[in-house]
Amino acid sequence: MKTLKIGKIELKNPLVLAPMVDITNLPYRLVCRKAGAALAYTEMINVPAMIHTNPKTLQMMQTSKDDSPLGIQITGNNPHELEKVLPILKKYDLVDINAGCPSERITENESGSCLLNSPKKIVEMIKILRKNNITTTVKIRLGFKKNNVLEIAKMIEKAGADALTLHPRLATQGYDVPAQWEWIKKVKPSVKIPVIGCGDVLSPEQALEMLETTGCDGVMIARGAIGDPLIFKRALEYLKTGKKTEFSFKDNIAAFQDYLKLSKRCKFEDLAIIKHLGSKFIKGIPGAAKKRNELMQFKSLKEIEDFFREIKAKP
Ligand SMILES: Cc1cc2nc3c(=O)[nH]c(=O)nc-3n(C[C@H](O)[C@H](O)[C@H](O)COP(=O)(O)O)c2cc1C
């Protein structure tokens, strides 16, 4: 099986949990790690918000000993602001610059995928981080409106980044077209740093297919891991043996129960996020819509725990 090395960080396998807003909080990262994810990222965190730390931002920045290696993903475009948060960033194993988010909330501040229109800003940010010995990755799309990925990838490498992740769609495409893996294949030989492929890996077979057909060094999984952290276990087994492993609905519910336990341990108390995530674990069961409505009414972690205990106990 391929291994992936980012700077000095050696990963035990090539499977990476993507940064995802309201999903990849500390307890969920821990559940995905237990299933086999070799590297995980925080959800994107705005650099200026780190300076005026509010409780929500602090929660997003939360980590623990068993949450390693961890990349903190940042959105921003201002080198001056980046300088101010270096002491915070140095506490993480690596920093990922978000140069791919297409959301207007981010691009109107000239951050996220908007940076693909001004790659010099990406270069400046990489240089500051690398000058401070911070392992740095950059997550990009093919371009904003126009595909300039080969130029961007080379600039990222030249600036000193340790790896790049490519989600091969234009920012303006959202998820409207399939991820164009052929561009991962084109970018890979154009740079020497590791290339992590991302986009439409929703099954173990697709993880292997991406590695084999594009030659990428790692595979990042996002939507495929929402409500299904065991995708990492299945994918790992498939990469190692070529055999398909199936887990039952109850195994998956057990993974969510573990998430609830870890949420308590981590003092992660955002019930709206916990319930939203929980609803993804009951998708597809008989009466799912009614169950989901029931779940959404709960006002305590205890009620959510009881609800999932009951679901799991049912024959
Ligand atoms: C709910 C959700 C939240 C996301 N949040 C982020 C984020 O914070 N930072 C980021 O770089 N990408 C974010 N993404 C994009 C994913 O990391 C990934 O690039 C994209 O979903 C394609 O991968 P997939 O096909 O495996 O889902 C998010 C995606 C989803 C579905």
The ligand as an ORCA input file, in Angstrom:
! r2SCAN-3c Opt
* xyz 0 1
  C     -20.388     19.809      4.552
  C     -19.115     20.174      3.844
  C     -18.258     21.092      4.401
  C     -17.055     21.425      3.755
  N     -16.194     22.292      4.366
  C     -14.965     22.507      3.810
  C     -13.963     23.247      4.503
  O     -14.151     23.722      5.619
  N     -12.759     23.420      3.880
  C     -12.494     22.898      2.638
  O     -11.387     23.073      2.121
  N     -13.407     22.189      1.982
  C     -14.619     21.947      2.540
  N     -15.513     21.144      1.896
  C     -15.128     20.514      0.615
  C     -14.537     19.126      0.858
  O     -13.402     19.177      1.692
  C     -14.172     18.416     -0.467
  O     -13.161     19.140     -1.117
  C     -15.341     18.287     -1.424
  O     -16.544     17.951     -0.735
  C     -15.082     17.212     -2.491
  O     -14.835     15.978     -1.892
  P     -15.955     14.798     -1.811
  O     -16.404     14.526     -3.209
  O     -15.220     13.651     -1.159
  O     -17.097     15.331     -0.986
  C     -16.739     20.829      2.519
  C     -17.624     19.913      1.948
  C     -18.785     19.558      2.597
  C     -19.701     18.556      1.974
*
